[in-house]
Amino acid sequence: MDIQTSPCSRPLLPQRAWRSLLLPGLAAAFVCVPAAVVPAQLAFVPNRGQWEGPALFRAERGEQTAWFLADGFVLALEPRPEHTDPTELTGRGVALRLSFADTTRGPAPRGEGRRLERRNWFTAGRAITEVPAFDALRYRDVWPGVDIALHAGDDALEYDLCLQPGADVSAIALRCEGALALELDDDGALLLHTELGPLRQPAPRTWLVHEDGGREEVVCMYRLLGGNRFGFEMPGGTAGLAAVIDPVLQWASYLGGTSLEYVYAVTCSEAGLTVAGATSVSNFPTTTGAYDKSWNGQQDAFVSRLAADGSTLIYSTFLGGSKDEEARAVTIDGQGGIVIAGWTSSANFPTSATAFDKSWGGGTGTLHSDAFVTRLSPTGTALVFSTYLGGTKEDFASCVGVDGAGRVHVAGKTSSADFPTTTGAFDRTHNGGSNDVGDAFVACLQPDGAVLYSSSFLGGAGDEFINALFVGDDSSTTVAGWTSSAGFPTTPGALDTVLGGTSDAFVARLPADGATLSFSSFLGGSGDDNALALAAGSDGSFSVAGTTLSTDFPVTSGAMQQAWHGGTYFGDAFVVTLEAGATAVRSASYFGGAGDDVATGLGFTPDGTLALCGWTQSADLPLGEAPMDASLGGTTDAFFARTDPADGTLMSATYFGGPSQDKAYGLALGQDGLAAMAGYTNSAAFPVTSGSYDTHFDGFEGLVGDGFIAQFALELDSGSAATATWVDAGFALAGQAGKMPALSGTGSLAPLSPGTVNLENAAPSALTLVISSSVAGYLPVKGGTLVPYPIFNILVLGTDPIGGLVIPYTWPAQVPSGQTLYVQAWVLDAGAVFGAAASNAIVATAP
């Protein structure tokens, strides 16, 4: 969702910084109300005559199609024959038309976020070529002061209703044709009943955004208007402020057989959601052609992939030997292969012919385990490589990542003094610890799994355990976990070099060759602290989350929770954001109630906020206003929350679970604003959704459970300081036939992040001047207004045959926060009144 804010006056930026951006006004704030989500993976393509009928744009995914007309749009929800006229709703009620009611306006939609791709058609004896595609679509001023914005994610078409300050929420009315009936559910959801079942639109969740960036949750509800129309109401009003809506449950599914399953890890890609865990039953669902369809005994690891909309199991395979295995981590490599890590106590665990280690080393601890690392083909049908990794005692891999060269980084714990290390490694000597834990290890395998590229111990005389890692662009490995060793190695200048309690959390980084410690620091108070999750920020900072029993954990002023609230075994969760190099804390906060609270998953959303998941036994977990679920449902619920890493404030939080025990163990964030959470439930009334892959609980209530996967759609605050982006400042001059050139920008303004400046609706094949400045002078030129003035940079370019232009950029790293850039395009156009047309100006203010 686009949240636009007014640019403020700042000191001028040196011109050279902006030149590095573009060389290869005042905008209203918006209040947004959420709307429908339907399965799709879409690009918005304008109709240049390649399709018959009045549709102006079309978006499609296989046989699912959406048509966009001047007065609304048609959504086809199931496979159906192609319609030549999308205004005719025929068939089995599988198409819904949402049209703009109670308005005399028929605004043409405009594409936003133009892609570099072009599409071509050869139809009816003629060629229609160079047709662009867009990431988003916008209808402006459908009702006075109200825009409709549509965006496409990996699996969802979503529309937002965006109100300018002063606009009347009650003026919004949408007419739904093709539905049998409209109904409001008890939880506030809107049900659109069709012949194929109901389409459910979750109840709107909205908060206002104040000028100082503070957030205030408000109530927003659907209302039925009669005559198959619906609208919205906000009893408290908008107060003329911007708003953010967050999150919406898209789907949730069980995953399991008739005995015990745990989903420990999840990752997302264009292919769908891939999860990994452990199962102890032979009727765990597998798929035709999977690598291993047979349960091997006791407890096997498994790897499964669901379609992005949660409706289909794409593949699922067992992975194991005759004893016990658990897959604890999963990631996708650059070729789409699936990389899994975990532990096995099976001497016949499957290994590959050229594996680094094909022999089980044994074990004298509780698990009798070796670590394992396995790579499967992208379709899950073949073993690319698989290897043991361990010594003669207990070895356990808990996390995995892949670098740009395809090398596999893995970390965990080992009590084996003969765990394999490499020449030149930071520490080749096991330092001690218990028989079940011992030292942490950090290792890296070559892409084929045949050679250990690097491997090092990491620890002191006590116990260490690594729970999380991320691999940097430089192939370094940053790890987090816990240690009970006062002599755990730290680095000079680190945040904390002294063990504070019986055990502390720690963070450390090693280069790819494992030869040195780039940094290493304790993190904690005087009680027990454990880091369970890591996430990398775009500016070199990183965040860590976990659990703490320390009443003196080092929180920062202004954080969402500055006092420890309780807990018996784990205490409160914590969330900390550290500056690059772990030398200083940017923000740190507790998160919890009177019971135990554990943060297990962490990730940065595309707008720069932190998403957090885990589990809680606290009935008083801090939630903010209007959570999706405000009550602890059983002994333990999963939770999902979002925080601001800049100051540690809470943006939103919700319980998620049924009447028994539910725990989230893994979190994956997509670039489209989707968040996937996975874990374990023994609740028969877990909130699975209609149409998801598995809605039937196969365990025993409160005793034996299934795995679960749930996906949330996050509304992203693209106008906040963390995610500031391009704002339309107006001021355009029409060209031939009254066409108004439209300039837009897409992409984050985070340092070194990519984006594009896009021109549409200009004269074809025309000389174009793209003008930029760090100030706006509003100089009258040829009957129009030159906004960026005085000029410091002009790009001389040309539009394509349909009047478009795309300028890729990389946002400079050296732009100070608060600096502003104004950009405008002037197009030589013989059909314009003054021989030239001007686009609107766009404005970007660095976060």
LUMLOGU-123903 format. One record per residue (C-alpha): x, y, z; residue number from 1; chain. Coordinates in steps of 0.5 Angstrom, whole numbers, plus 500, padded with zeros to 3 digits. Example, Ala and Ser with C-alpha at 12.3 -4.5 7.8 and 13.67 -1.06 7.14 Angstrom:
BEGIN
> 525 491 516 1 A
> 527 498 514 2 A
//
This chain:
BEGIN
> 500 500 500 1 A
> 503 507 498 2 A
> 502 512 504 3 A
> 504 519 502 4 A
> 507 524 506 5 A
> 509 531 505 6 A
> 516 533 503 7 A
> 520 537 508 8 A
> 525 543 507 9 A
> 532 540 508 10 A
> 539 543 507 11 A
> 541 542 500 12 A
> 545 535 498 13 A
> 551 536 494 14 A
> 549 535 487 15 A
> 554 529 486 16 A
> 550 524 490 17 A
> 544 525 486 18 A
> 548 524 479 19 A
> 550 517 482 20 A
> 542 516 482 21 A
> 540 518 475 22 A
> 546 517 471 23 A
> 546 510 467 24 A
> 510 540 491 25 A
> 506 537 496 26 A
> 502 530 496 27 A
> 496 529 500 28 A
> 497 523 506 29 A
> 492 517 505 30 A
> 488 513 509 31 A
> 487 506 506 32 A
> 482 501 508 33 A
> 483 493 506 34 A
> 480 489 501 35 A
> 479 483 497 36 A
> 485 478 496 37 A
> 484 472 491 38 A
> 490 467 489 39 A
> 494 470 483 40 A
> 501 471 481 41 A
> 500 477 476 42 A
> 503 483 472 43 A
> 498 488 470 44 A
> 498 489 462 45 A
> 495 494 458 46 A
> 490 492 453 47 A
> 493 495 446 48 A
> 488 491 442 49 A
> 490 484 443 50 A
> 484 483 447 51 A
> 477 484 445 52 A
> 472 488 449 53 A
> 472 494 453 54 A
> 478 492 458 55 A
> 483 497 459 56 A
> 488 492 463 57 A
> 488 485 464 58 A
> 492 480 469 59 A
> 493 473 469 60 A
> 495 467 472 61 A
> 494 460 468 62 A
> 487 460 467 63 A
> 485 465 473 64 A
> 484 472 470 65 A
> 482 479 472 66 A
> 480 484 467 67 A
> 480 492 469 68 A
> 475 496 466 69 A
> 474 504 467 70 A
> 468 503 472 71 A
> 471 496 476 72 A
> 474 490 475 73 A
> 472 482 474 74 A
> 475 477 478 75 A
> 475 470 475 76 A
> 476 465 481 77 A
> 477 458 478 78 A
> 479 456 471 79 A
> 474 458 466 80 A
> 473 459 458 81 A
> 476 465 456 82 A
> 471 471 455 83 A
> 471 475 449 84 A
> 467 480 453 85 A
> 469 481 460 86 A
> 463 484 462 87 A
> 458 478 461 88 A
> 458 474 467 89 A
> 456 467 465 90 A
> 458 460 467 91 A
> 458 457 474 92 A
> 458 463 478 93 A
> 466 463 478 94 A
> 467 470 476 95 A
> 465 476 480 96 A
> 465 483 478 97 A
> 466 489 483 98 A
> 464 496 480 99 A
> 464 503 483 100 A
> 457 504 485 101 A
> 454 511 487 102 A
> 459 515 483 103 A
> 459 518 476 104 A
> 466 518 475 105 A
> 469 513 470 106 A
> 477 514 471 107 A
> 481 510 467 108 A
> 486 506 471 109 A
> 494 507 470 110 A
> 499 502 471 111 A
> 505 504 476 112 A
> 511 500 477 113 A
> 513 499 470 114 A
> 517 493 469 115 A
> 523 492 464 116 A
> 520 487 460 117 A
> 515 487 454 118 A
> 510 483 451 119 A
> 508 481 444 120 A
> 502 479 441 121 A
> 500 477 433 122 A
> 493 476 433 123 A
> 488 477 427 124 A
> 493 478 422 125 A
> 497 484 425 126 A
> 503 485 430 127 A
> 502 488 437 128 A
> 508 489 440 129 A
> 512 492 446 130 A
> 507 492 450 131 A
> 509 494 457 132 A
> 507 490 464 133 A
> 506 494 471 134 A
> 507 491 478 135 A
> 501 495 480 136 A
> 495 499 478 137 A
> 491 505 480 138 A
> 484 508 479 139 A
> 484 516 482 140 A
> 479 519 485 141 A
> 473 514 484 142 A
> 470 518 489 143 A
> 472 525 491 144 A
> 478 524 495 145 A
> 479 516 494 146 A
> 483 512 490 147 A
> 483 505 489 148 A
> 490 502 488 149 A
> 491 494 486 150 A
> 498 490 487 151 A
> 500 484 485 152 A
> 504 479 490 153 A
> 507 472 489 154 A
> 500 469 490 155 A
> 495 475 491 156 A
> 491 480 488 157 A
> 489 486 493 158 A
> 486 492 492 159 A
> 486 498 497 160 A
> 481 504 498 161 A
> 486 510 499 162 A
> 482 516 502 163 A
> 485 523 502 164 A
> 484 527 508 165 A
> 477 530 509 166 A
> 475 524 504 167 A
> 468 521 506 168 A
> 469 514 508 169 A
> 461 513 507 170 A
> 461 515 500 171 A
> 465 508 498 172 A
> 460 503 495 173 A
> 462 497 491 174 A
> 457 493 487 175 A
> 458 485 487 176 A
> 455 482 481 177 A
> 456 474 480 178 A
> 455 473 488 179 A
> 449 469 490 180 A
> 449 473 497 181 A
> 453 478 501 182 A
> 454 476 509 183 A
> 457 479 514 184 A
> 461 474 519 185 A
> 461 474 526 186 A
> 468 476 526 187 A
> 467 482 522 188 A
> 469 478 515 189 A
> 465 479 509 190 A
> 463 473 505 191 A
> 461 473 498 192 A
> 457 467 497 193 A
> 458 464 490 194 A
> 456 457 487 195 A
> 463 454 488 196 A
> 463 457 496 197 A
> 464 463 499 198 A
> 470 468 498 199 A
> 472 471 505 200 A
> 475 478 506 201 A
> 477 478 513 202 A
> 475 484 517 203 A
> 479 490 516 204 A
> 485 492 521 205 A
> 487 500 520 206 A
> 491 504 524 207 A
> 492 512 523 208 A
> 499 514 522 209 A
> 501 521 526 210 A
> 505 526 523 211 A
> 511 524 528 212 A
> 510 517 525 213 A
> 506 515 531 214 A
> 501 510 530 215 A
> 494 509 533 216 A
> 489 503 531 217 A
> 482 505 529 218 A
> 476 500 528 219 A
> 474 499 521 220 A
> 468 495 519 221 A
> 465 493 513 222 A
> 457 495 512 223 A
> 452 492 507 224 A
> 448 497 503 225 A
> 443 493 500 226 A
> 442 491 493 227 A
> 449 487 493 228 A
> 453 493 495 229 A
> 458 494 500 230 A
> 462 499 503 231 A
> 466 501 510 232 A
> 465 505 516 233 A
> 470 508 521 234 A
> 466 509 527 235 A
> 472 514 530 236 A
> 473 517 523 237 A
> 480 518 520 238 A
> 482 525 523 239 A
> 485 527 517 240 A
> 491 522 518 241 A
> 495 516 514 242 A
> 493 509 516 243 A
> 496 502 515 244 A
> 493 496 515 245 A
> 496 489 518 246 A
> 496 483 518 247 A
> 491 479 514 248 A
> 491 472 515 249 A
> 491 469 507 250 A
> 491 462 509 251 A
> 493 456 514 252 A
> 493 449 513 253 A
> 495 443 517 254 A
> 500 438 515 255 A
> 501 431 517 256 A
> 499 424 518 257 A
> 496 420 524 258 A
> 501 421 529 259 A
> 506 427 531 260 A
> 509 432 526 261 A
> 513 438 527 262 A
> 515 443 522 263 A
> 521 447 524 264 A
> 523 451 518 265 A
> 520 455 512 266 A
> 522 459 506 267 A
> 519 462 501 268 A
> 520 463 493 269 A
> 517 464 487 270 A
> 516 456 487 271 A
> 512 456 493 272 A
> 513 455 501 273 A
> 518 450 502 274 A
> 518 447 509 275 A
> 522 442 513 276 A
> 521 438 520 277 A
> 520 431 523 278 A
> 514 426 522 279 A
> 513 419 526 280 A
> 508 416 522 281 A
> 508 412 515 282 A
> 502 416 512 283 A
> 505 423 512 284 A
> 503 425 505 285 A
> 508 425 500 286 A
> 507 426 492 287 A
> 508 422 486 288 A
> 515 422 484 289 A
> 518 425 490 290 A
> 525 423 492 291 A
> 523 418 498 292 A
> 515 416 499 293 A
> 517 411 504 294 A
> 517 412 511 295 A
> 524 409 514 296 A
> 522 408 521 297 A
> 521 411 528 298 A
> 522 418 526 299 A
> 524 421 519 300 A
> 525 428 517 301 A
> 521 431 511 302 A
> 521 436 506 303 A
> 514 439 503 304 A
> 512 445 498 305 A
> 506 448 498 306 A
> 503 452 493 307 A
> 503 460 494 308 A
> 496 460 495 309 A
> 496 454 500 310 A
> 491 450 496 311 A
> 496 444 493 312 A
> 502 440 496 313 A
> 507 441 490 314 A
> 511 435 493 315 A
> 513 432 499 316 A
> 518 427 501 317 A
> 521 423 507 318 A
> 528 423 508 319 A
> 531 419 513 320 A
> 534 412 515 321 A
> 532 406 520 322 A
> 532 411 526 323 A
> 531 418 528 324 A
> 532 424 524 325 A
> 530 431 524 326 A
> 530 437 519 327 A
> 531 443 523 328 A
> 533 448 517 329 A
> 531 449 510 330 A
> 533 454 504 331 A
> 533 455 497 332 A
> 539 456 493 333 A
> 540 460 487 334 A
> 538 454 482 335 A
> 532 453 486 336 A
> 535 447 489 337 A
> 533 445 496 338 A
> 538 445 502 339 A
> 536 442 508 340 A
> 540 441 515 341 A
> 539 437 521 342 A
> 541 431 525 343 A
> 540 423 524 344 A
> 542 417 529 345 A
> 541 413 523 346 A
> 547 409 520 347 A
> 544 408 514 348 A
> 541 415 512 349 A
> 542 417 505 350 A
> 548 420 503 351 A
> 551 421 496 352 A
> 557 418 492 353 A
> 561 423 493 354 A
> 559 426 499 355 A
> 564 429 504 356 A
> 562 424 510 357 A
> 558 417 508 358 A
> 559 414 515 359 A
> 555 415 521 360 A
> 560 417 527 361 A
> 556 415 532 362 A
> 554 419 539 363 A
> 554 418 546 364 A
> 549 423 548 365 A
> 542 423 548 366 A
> 540 423 541 367 A
> 546 419 538 368 A
> 547 423 533 369 A
> 551 426 527 370 A
> 549 433 523 371 A
> 547 432 516 372 A
> 547 437 510 373 A
> 542 435 504 374 A
> 541 438 497 375 A
> 535 436 493 376 A
> 533 438 486 377 A
> 528 444 485 378 A
> 523 439 484 379 A
> 524 435 490 380 A
> 525 428 486 381 A
> 533 427 486 382 A
> 538 427 491 383 A
> 544 432 489 384 A
> 548 431 495 385 A
> 547 429 502 386 A
> 553 428 507 387 A
> 554 426 515 388 A
> 557 432 518 389 A
> 560 430 525 390 A
> 565 426 530 391 A
> 564 420 535 392 A
> 560 424 540 393 A
> 553 428 539 394 A
> 553 433 533 395 A
> 547 437 531 396 A
> 546 442 525 397 A
> 540 447 527 398 A
> 541 452 521 399 A
> 543 453 514 400 A
> 544 458 509 401 A
> 547 458 501 402 A
> 552 464 499 403 A
> 553 467 492 404 A
> 558 462 490 405 A
> 553 456 492 406 A
> 557 454 498 407 A
> 553 451 504 408 A
> 554 454 510 409 A
> 551 450 516 410 A
> 552 451 524 411 A
> 550 448 530 412 A
> 553 444 536 413 A
> 558 438 537 414 A
> 561 435 543 415 A
> 565 431 539 416 A
> 573 433 540 417 A
> 574 430 533 418 A
> 569 434 529 419 A
> 572 435 522 420 A
> 575 442 522 421 A
> 580 445 516 422 A
> 587 448 516 423 A
> 587 455 518 424 A
> 580 455 522 425 A
> 579 460 527 426 A
> 579 454 533 427 A
> 581 447 531 428 A
> 581 445 538 429 A
> 574 443 542 430 A
> 574 447 548 431 A
> 569 442 553 432 A
> 562 442 555 433 A
> 557 437 557 434 A
> 556 430 553 435 A
> 550 433 550 436 A
> 552 440 548 437 A
> 559 442 548 438 A
> 562 447 543 439 A
> 558 451 537 440 A
> 561 450 530 441 A
> 561 454 524 442 A
> 562 450 517 443 A
> 562 451 510 444 A
> 561 446 504 445 A
> 563 446 497 446 A
> 557 447 492 447 A
> 557 439 491 448 A
> 558 437 498 449 A
> 564 433 497 450 A
> 569 438 500 451 A
> 569 442 507 452 A
> 571 449 505 453 A
> 572 451 512 454 A
> 570 449 519 455 A
> 571 451 526 456 A
> 569 450 533 457 A
> 566 456 537 458 A
> 566 456 544 459 A
> 569 456 551 460 A
> 570 451 557 461 A
> 562 451 558 462 A
> 556 449 553 463 A
> 555 453 547 464 A
> 549 452 542 465 A
> 548 456 535 466 A
> 541 457 533 467 A
> 541 462 527 468 A
> 545 464 522 469 A
> 545 469 516 470 A
> 550 469 510 471 A
> 552 476 508 472 A
> 554 478 501 473 A
> 561 477 502 474 A
> 560 470 504 475 A
> 561 471 511 476 A
> 557 467 516 477 A
> 553 471 522 478 A
> 551 466 528 479 A
> 547 467 534 480 A
> 546 462 540 481 A
> 547 461 547 482 A
> 553 460 551 483 A
> 555 458 559 484 A
> 562 459 558 485 A
> 566 465 561 486 A
> 571 464 556 487 A
> 567 464 550 488 A
> 571 468 545 489 A
> 569 476 544 490 A
> 573 481 540 491 A
> 576 488 542 492 A
> 570 493 542 493 A
> 565 489 542 494 A
> 558 491 545 495 A
> 559 486 551 496 A
> 565 482 553 497 A
> 563 479 560 498 A
> 558 473 561 499 A
> 553 476 565 500 A
> 549 470 568 501 A
> 549 463 568 502 A
> 548 463 560 503 A
> 548 469 555 504 A
> 546 470 548 505 A
> 551 471 543 506 A
> 552 474 536 507 A
> 559 473 532 508 A
> 561 473 525 509 A
> 566 469 521 510 A
> 569 470 514 511 A
> 567 464 509 512 A
> 574 461 510 513 A
> 573 461 518 514 A
> 580 464 519 515 A
> 578 469 524 516 A
> 572 472 528 517 A
> 570 479 525 518 A
> 566 480 531 519 A
> 563 477 537 520 A
> 559 479 543 521 A
> 555 477 549 522 A
> 548 479 549 523 A
> 544 479 556 524 A
> 543 480 563 525 A
> 544 477 570 526 A
> 539 471 568 527 A
> 539 466 563 528 A
> 539 469 555 529 A
> 538 465 549 530 A
> 538 468 542 531 A
> 534 464 537 532 A
> 533 468 531 533 A
> 537 473 526 534 A
> 535 478 521 535 A
> 540 482 516 536 A
> 538 489 515 537 A
> 540 493 509 538 A
> 544 498 512 539 A
> 549 493 515 540 A
> 545 493 522 541 A
> 542 486 524 542 A
> 537 484 529 543 A
> 536 478 534 544 A
> 531 475 538 545 A
> 530 470 543 546 A
> 528 469 550 547 A
> 531 472 557 548 A
> 530 470 564 549 A
> 534 477 566 550 A
> 530 482 569 551 A
> 536 487 567 552 A
> 536 485 560 553 A
> 539 492 557 554 A
> 533 495 553 555 A
> 533 502 550 556 A
> 529 508 552 557 A
> 522 508 548 558 A
> 522 501 547 559 A
> 515 497 547 560 A
> 517 494 553 561 A
> 522 496 558 562 A
> 520 491 564 563 A
> 521 484 565 564 A
> 514 481 566 565 A
> 515 474 568 566 A
> 516 467 566 567 A
> 518 460 569 568 A
> 523 457 564 569 A
> 524 462 559 570 A
> 521 468 561 571 A
> 520 474 556 572 A
> 522 474 549 573 A
> 527 480 547 574 A
> 528 483 540 575 A
> 535 487 539 576 A
> 537 491 533 577 A
> 545 492 533 578 A
> 549 497 529 579 A
> 554 494 524 580 A
> 560 490 527 581 A
> 555 489 534 582 A
> 559 495 537 583 A
> 552 498 539 584 A
> 545 497 540 585 A
> 540 501 536 586 A
> 534 498 540 587 A
> 532 493 545 588 A
> 526 491 548 589 A
> 522 485 552 590 A
> 516 482 549 591 A
> 512 478 553 592 A
> 507 477 559 593 A
> 506 474 566 594 A
> 508 467 563 595 A
> 513 464 558 596 A
> 514 467 551 597 A
> 519 465 546 598 A
> 521 469 540 599 A
> 523 463 534 600 A
> 523 467 528 601 A
> 525 474 525 602 A
> 525 477 519 603 A
> 525 484 515 604 A
> 519 486 511 605 A
> 520 490 505 606 A
> 518 496 508 607 A
> 524 495 513 608 A
> 520 493 519 609 A
> 521 487 523 610 A
> 516 481 523 611 A
> 517 476 529 612 A
> 514 470 531 613 A
> 514 465 536 614 A
> 510 462 542 615 A
> 507 464 548 616 A
> 503 462 555 617 A
> 502 469 557 618 A
> 494 471 557 619 A
> 497 479 558 620 A
> 501 479 551 621 A
> 502 486 549 622 A
> 498 486 543 623 A
> 496 494 541 624 A
> 489 495 538 625 A
> 485 491 534 626 A
> 489 484 534 627 A
> 487 479 529 628 A
> 486 474 535 629 A
> 486 478 542 630 A
> 486 472 547 631 A
> 490 466 549 632 A
> 486 460 546 633 A
> 490 454 550 634 A
> 496 453 554 635 A
> 500 456 549 636 A
> 499 460 543 637 A
> 503 462 537 638 A
> 504 469 536 639 A
> 506 474 530 640 A
> 508 481 531 641 A
> 511 487 528 642 A
> 516 492 531 643 A
> 520 498 529 644 A
> 527 496 529 645 A
> 529 504 529 646 A
> 526 505 536 647 A
> 523 498 538 648 A
> 516 500 539 649 A
> 511 495 537 650 A
> 507 496 531 651 A
> 502 490 532 652 A
> 501 483 535 653 A
> 496 478 535 654 A
> 495 471 538 655 A
> 494 465 533 656 A
> 492 458 535 657 A
> 487 454 538 658 A
> 484 451 544 659 A
> 490 447 546 660 A
> 498 448 544 661 A
> 500 451 538 662 A
> 508 454 537 663 A
> 511 457 531 664 A
> 518 455 530 665 A
> 519 458 523 666 A
> 518 465 519 667 A
> 519 467 512 668 A
> 518 474 509 669 A
> 517 475 502 670 A
> 519 481 498 671 A
> 511 482 496 672 A
> 509 483 503 673 A
> 507 476 505 674 A
> 509 473 511 675 A
> 509 465 512 676 A
> 509 462 519 677 A
> 510 455 521 678 A
> 510 450 527 679 A
> 506 445 531 680 A
> 499 445 533 681 A
> 495 439 537 682 A
> 489 444 537 683 A
> 483 440 533 684 A
> 480 447 532 685 A
> 486 451 530 686 A
> 484 457 525 687 A
> 485 453 518 688 A
> 482 456 512 689 A
> 477 454 507 690 A
> 481 451 501 691 A
> 487 450 504 692 A
> 491 444 503 693 A
> 489 440 509 694 A
> 483 443 514 695 A
> 483 436 517 696 A
> 486 435 524 697 A
> 490 428 524 698 A
> 492 428 531 699 A
> 489 427 538 700 A
> 487 434 542 701 A
> 492 436 547 702 A
> 496 430 546 703 A
> 499 429 539 704 A
> 499 434 534 705 A
> 500 436 526 706 A
> 505 441 523 707 A
> 502 447 521 708 A
> 503 453 515 709 A
> 500 460 515 710 A
> 501 466 511 711 A
> 499 473 512 712 A
> 499 479 508 713 A
> 502 485 511 714 A
> 500 492 509 715 A
> 507 495 508 716 A
> 507 503 510 717 A
> 511 505 504 718 A
> 511 512 507 719 A
> 515 511 513 720 A
> 522 513 514 721 A
> 524 506 514 722 A
> 521 505 507 723 A
> 520 512 504 724 A
> 519 512 496 725 A
> 517 516 491 726 A
> 511 521 491 727 A
> 507 524 486 728 A
> 507 532 486 729 A
> 503 533 480 730 A
> 504 539 475 731 A
> 503 536 468 732 A
> 502 539 461 733 A
> 498 535 456 734 A
> 501 533 450 735 A
> 498 531 443 736 A
> 491 529 444 737 A
> 491 531 451 738 A
> 495 526 453 739 A
> 498 527 460 740 A
> 505 524 461 741 A
> 505 520 467 742 A
> 512 519 471 743 A
> 512 514 477 744 A
> 518 511 481 745 A
> 518 504 484 746 A
> 523 501 489 747 A
> 526 502 496 748 A
> 530 508 498 749 A
> 534 504 502 750 A
> 542 505 501 751 A
> 544 501 495 752 A
> 537 498 493 753 A
> 535 498 486 754 A
> 529 501 483 755 A
> 526 505 477 756 A
> 523 511 474 757 A
> 518 510 469 758 A
> 515 514 464 759 A
> 508 513 461 760 A
> 503 516 456 761 A
> 508 520 453 762 A
> 509 521 445 763 A
> 512 515 442 764 A
> 519 515 440 765 A
> 520 522 442 766 A
> 526 526 445 767 A
> 525 526 452 768 A
> 529 531 458 769 A
> 529 528 465 770 A
> 531 533 469 771 A
> 532 533 477 772 A
> 534 537 482 773 A
> 535 537 490 774 A
> 530 543 490 775 A
> 523 545 487 776 A
> 523 552 484 777 A
> 516 551 480 778 A
> 519 555 474 779 A
> 513 557 469 780 A
> 516 554 462 781 A
> 512 554 455 782 A
> 505 554 459 783 A
> 507 549 464 784 A
> 511 549 470 785 A
> 518 546 471 786 A
> 518 543 478 787 A
> 526 541 479 788 A
> 529 548 479 789 A
> 535 550 479 790 A
> 537 544 475 791 A
> 543 540 476 792 A
> 542 534 472 793 A
> 539 533 465 794 A
> 538 526 462 795 A
> 537 526 454 796 A
> 533 520 453 797 A
> 528 517 448 798 A
> 521 514 449 799 A
> 519 507 446 800 A
> 514 506 440 801 A
> 509 507 445 802 A
> 511 513 449 803 A
> 514 509 455 804 A
> 521 510 458 805 A
> 524 506 464 806 A
> 530 508 468 807 A
> 533 503 473 808 A
> 537 506 479 809 A
> 541 504 485 810 A
> 539 509 491 811 A
> 546 512 493 812 A
> 549 509 500 813 A
> 551 516 501 814 A
> 545 520 501 815 A
> 544 523 508 816 A
> 537 522 511 817 A
> 532 527 510 818 A
> 535 530 503 819 A
> 530 530 497 820 A
> 530 529 490 821 A
> 525 532 485 822 A
> 525 529 478 823 A
> 520 531 472 824 A
> 520 529 464 825 A
> 519 534 459 826 A
> 518 531 452 827 A
> 518 534 445 828 A
> 511 533 442 829 A
> 509 537 436 830 A
> 502 535 438 831 A
> 502 539 444 832 A
> 500 546 445 833 A
> 507 549 446 834 A
> 511 544 442 835 A
> 513 540 449 836 A
> 509 536 454 837 A
> 511 535 461 838 A
> 510 530 466 839 A
> 508 530 473 840 A
> 514 531 478 841 A
> 516 526 483 842 A
> 519 527 489 843 A
> 523 522 494 844 A
> 526 524 501 845 A
> 531 519 503 846 A
> 530 515 509 847 A
//
